[in-house]
Amino acid sequence: MKLAALVNDGRTSITEENKSAVDEGDFEEITRQLRQFHFWTLRDGDEPHLWEHQRIAVALSCAYIVANPKIPDRPSLREAALLKLPTGTGKSGIVAVLSRCLQKVRCVLILVPREALRDQLLDDLQWRFWRHLGYTAVENVTFVGEAAQIRRPLDPAYIAELLPSKIGQIETHFSGQDRVVLVGTHQAFDQIRRTARDKSDPRLAIEGSLRWPSSFP
């Protein structure tokens, strides 16, 4: 998918006027990675593939990842990206692809308002979305696939529930080149932040030990 396709698609906010903020070379490279996966190409029949609007949403997110995020008249601020899709249109699949298929995205934090949504997303990212695509994915086992079916296997990933009680375990996965995907509620994240900022908390043996790694946006 070329950047011009996003410019010409009325569902996106990329226009001829602002497309210069996106590095086209970087955009081509990041979408080239997606083209290596069997499911990225639209096909007729029953072969696994994303819906067309899911591909547009993923590509738009990729454009944001490689764009200059600074707001021209407010250089101290960074722009945010927003995807808005109706219920039942495959938002979980978009999240799954973005968090598990891009080399440039290694650490992902997903926050949801309710525990039920958290548990649903954990299953979707780990195995359920990939089964819905048509791949052989085993329940409660992180799907990576085989070259024969997915063309390029997914990277192994540490996919975990974000809880204050799991911070020590989670931190061990930020070293090296691990792909980390955390899913938690707003409440759990707020509790972790409050604990990290409370210098009098005896659980903090070293000031800032619960601080998020620099690789997190």
N, C-alpha and C positions, 0 to 999 in steps of 0.2 A: 504494500500500500504506500503510495506516494503522499507527500505533504499536500500536494495539490488536491487530492481527493478530499482531504479534510477542509480545505479552503472552500471547495465547491459544494460541500455538504451543508445544507441549511441548519442542520441540527447541532453544529459545532460553533464555537465562538472565534475560531481562527479565520481571519480575513486577509485579503491582500495587504491591508494596511498594517496588520500586526504580525504577519507571519515571519518577518525578519527577526523577531525575538527567538525563533526556533532555529537551532543549528541544523540545517538540512543534512549535513554529513553524519552527525550524531543520530539524527532521526532515522536515516537510512540504515545505519548500523544496528540500532536497537530493534527496528522492525525486521531486519534480516535475521536476527536471532529467532524471532517469532515464526518466520517462514520455514525454519528448520523443523518445526513441529507439524506432524501430519494433520492435526485438527485445525490449523490456521487457514488452510485453503478451502474456499467454498466448493462444495461438491454436490452433484446430484446423487440421489439414492440414500442408502443407510450408513455410509461411511461417517465416522465421527467428525464433526466440525462445529465451530461456533456459529451462532446466528450472525447475520450481517450487522445488526446494530451492536452486538457485543464486540465485534471486530472494530467498529468505528469507535466505541467507547474505550477500548484498550489502546488503540492507536492515538486517540486524543490524549490519554494519560501519558503515553510515551512522549508525545510532543511536549507536554508540560515538564516531564522529567529532564529533557535535554534543553529546555528553553532557559533564557535569562529570567530569573524569577523576580528581579528588582523592579519596583514601581518607579518609573522615570522621575516623577515629581516628589517622591518620598523614598529616597534610596535606602533608608534604614529599615524599610519594610519589605517583606516578601509576599508575592502574590500566592494565592491558593487556587486549587483547581476543584471544580465541583461537577460531578456526574449526577444527573437526575433522571431516573428511570422509574416507570410504574411498577407496582407489585407484579411479580410473576414473569418479569422479562429477563431474568438471569443475572442479577447483580452479583450473586455469590460466585458465579462462574467468572465474571470479570475480575473480581477480587482474587480468585484462585489463580488465574493466569498472570496477573500483575505481580503477585507475591511469590510465585513459584517458577516463572519462566524467563525472567529477565536477569542477565548477568549483572546489570547495573544496580539492581535492587536486591540487597542481601539481608536487610533487617526491616521487618514490617511490624507495625503495631496497629491492631485493629480494635477499636472501641465500639461497644454496642450498649444500648440502654438496659437490656435485660439478660438474665442468665440463660434463658431459653434460647435467645438468639446467639449467645456466645457458644453454647453447646452445638447448635445447628451449624454454625460457621466452622467450628473445629472439625466436624465430620465432613463438611463440604470440601474444605481445603485439603484434608488428609486423604479422603477416598471417595466420598459420595458424588461430588461433581464429576469426577473422572469416570465413575461408573455410569452416570447419566449420559455422558458423552458416548458411551458404548464400549469403553475399555474394561478389561478384567481387573477390577480393583477389589481387594479383600477388605471387608469391614474391619475398622479399627487398625488397619495397617497402612502406613504412609505409602501412597502410590508413587512409583517412579516410572513404571512402564518398561518395555523392551523396545529396542530399535526396530524390530520386525513389525510392531504395531503402532508405535508413536513416532517413529523415525529417529528422533533424538530423545533419549530418556531424560526425565526430569532430574535435577540435582536432588540428592538426599536433603532433607530439611528437618530441622527441629521445630515441630509445631506444638505449641503448648498453651495451656490456660494461664493467663496472667493473674497470679494471686500473690498477696504479700508473703505468704508462707513459702512460696516457691522462688523467691528472688535469688537466694544463694545458688540454687540449682540452675536457674536461668542464666546467671552471670557467667557460668563456666562455658557456655556455648558462644560467647561473644569473641573469644580468642580464635585466631586462625581464620579460615575461610568458611566457617559454618554459615548456612542459610538459616536464619531465625525468623519464625513467624509466631507472634504472640497475639492471642485473642482474649480480651477481658472486658469487664464492664467499666463504665465511667466511675462507679463507686470504688472499685478495686484500685484503679489507677490513682484516684484522688487520695486514697489511704496510703498508697506507696509514696506518693509525692509528699504528703504531710509527714510521714515517718522520716523520709530523707532530709527534710528541712528542719526537723526537730533535733538540734544538736545535743539536747539533754537526754535523748532517748538512749538507754544503755545498750540497745541492740546494735547501735552504730559504733562498732569498734574503731573505725576510721571515719573521720568526717567525709561525707560524700560517698560512702561505700555503696549506696544504693542509687547513685547518679546514673542516668541513662548514658550509654556509650555515645561517643561523638558521631558514630555512623547512623544514629537515629535522627531523622529529620525533626 
